[in-house]
Amino acid sequence: MSLFLLAVEVLVKTTVIAIGALVLARGLTDSPARDRVLLLRIAVCVLVVSPVMMLSEPVIALPWAPPLDSAPSMAPTGAPVLTLSLEPVAKAVISVRLSETPLHIAAVWLFYATGVLAFAAPFGVGVAVLRRWSDDATIIASGPWAACLGALVPSSGTRLAASDRIHSPLSWGLSPGTILLDPQTLRQPHVAESVLAHEFAHITANDWAFKCVSHTARALFWFNPAVWILHRTLEEASEEAADEAAAALIGRREYAHVLLNLTAAPLPVGGLALAGGTSSLHRRILRLANGVPRRSPEIRTGAAVAAAAVSALTLLIGVTEAVVPNPEDRIRPASLPSGGGNPEPFSLPTLAGAPNSAGSQDPATPSSPRHREDGQVRKQVAQAIGGPGGSPDSGRFNVIQGVADQVRREAQVARQNADASRQQAERHASVRLLQKAV
């Protein structure tokens, strides 16, 4: 597959998957946020595995015919030749032609790899920084915060610590995970239940793991704005789902009051923070004020099946280059002269009594049907090689036409030799019959 076809296929497929998931999630606005999270997770997981599917053979292939002027050229490539001398083996010499990657293709891949690295590196650095902060943080093993965590989730194994490097409570890591508290929140034990319920909802739902998957999808397809929107929508829906889980434990009013008293803080790169931007907090509080929607298993299942079906169908369909026959392959001479002239004719054995090809007249005279047929063949070959006008753009047509004429003449000679041999055999058979009769 050409680089252009691969780029078009990647852009179209990722856009269809991302926009399809966003449309389905938009239709579930009145459903619980966890239902939308499920749809968006399916989409980002499909995006991450999509490169493997795209590079393999598609199940449903849609042929795409390349332009006619993109036929492969017969000119020799300028790839370097590596010659190795094998002295021990009868002084044999082996030549290997090294393939060369065109400069523009290498530049495109380098540009793409630079973008992937530029968008993947910040998240990796953020996770490394969070790990260092967690190692340097002070473990909270007693007090109201530890007691509240034990009352919410007994024997959970979640690591609770305080760090002066952060500005808002956050959680990160796989279950049982780590919850970090900032100094200001640590001095407010009355919000412990709300904060811990929110962060532990992230841990139990494995939001951090899918956050990593979403960042991977965004880094792989950094050139597609639809993937960026999908990534941001998944983060917002995950926060709303954690809000709903916390509100179900401690009450909607109490939890909304805690959110109102939070100071908007920037979202850390590698973690999941309770407080986000001002617009995010405003939207979450309004959603809690309107009430937490009830869960509808039928709608959730149907939307999940629809998202999986759209993603699977998008990946199964692939664009392939249609196989266009090359007119130059219709006549395959054994070898073509490098100088552009007619090839040297090869000689055929002549039977005794057969007429000489030099002295015989070619039956394809200008007035015969055979000559008219040959003229039509020459015209078709000329159009196939040179274009609709029938005028070839190089001397290859003259070479091929000369080879075809030579093969036709030699076939005629072979036919005449066969006829002469048959007549001679018939004469010998008649002579034998006469001898036996006498």
Sequence and secondary structure as in RCSB ss.txt:
>XXXX:A:sequence
MSLFLLAVEVLVKTTVIAIGALVLARGLTDSPARDRVLLLRIAVCVLVVSPVMMLSEPVIALPWAPPLDSAPSMA
PTGAPVLTLSLEPVAKAVISVRLSETPLHIAAVWLFYATGVLAFAAPFGVGVAVLRRWSDDATIIASGPWAACLG
ALVPSSGTRLAASDRIHSPLSWGLSPGTILLDPQTLRQPHVAESVLAHEFAHITANDWAFKCVSHTARALFWFNP
AVWILHRTLEEASEEAADEAAAALIGRREYAHVLLNLTAAPLPVGGLALAGGTSSLHRRILRLANGVPRRSPEIR
TGAAVAAAAVSALTLLIGVTEAVVPNPEDRIRPASLPSGGGNPEPFSLPTLAGAPNSAGSQDPATPSSPRHREDG
QVRKQVAQAIGGPGGSPDSGRFNVIQGVADQVRREAQVARQNADASRQQAERHASVRLLQKAV
>XXXX:A:secstr
  HHHHHHHHHHHHHHHHHHHHHHHHTTTTS HHHHHHHHHHHHHHHHHHHHHHHS  SEEEEE   GGG    S
     EEEEEESTTTTEEEEEE     HHHHHHHHHHHHHHHHHHHHHHHHHHHHHHHHHHSEE  SSHHHHHHH
HHSTT   EEEE TT SS EEESSTT EEEE HHHHT GGGHHHHHHHHHHHHHTTHHHHHHHHHHHHHHTTT H
HHHHHHHHHHHHHHHHHHHHHHHHH HHHHHHHHHHS      SSSEES   HHHHHHHHHHHHH      HHHH
HHHHHHHHHHHHHHHHEEEEE     GGGGS  S   TTSS          TT   TTTS  S  TTSHHHHHHH
HHHHHHHHHHH TT   SSTHHHHHHHHHHHHHHHHHHHHHHHHHHHHHHHHHHHHHHHHHH 
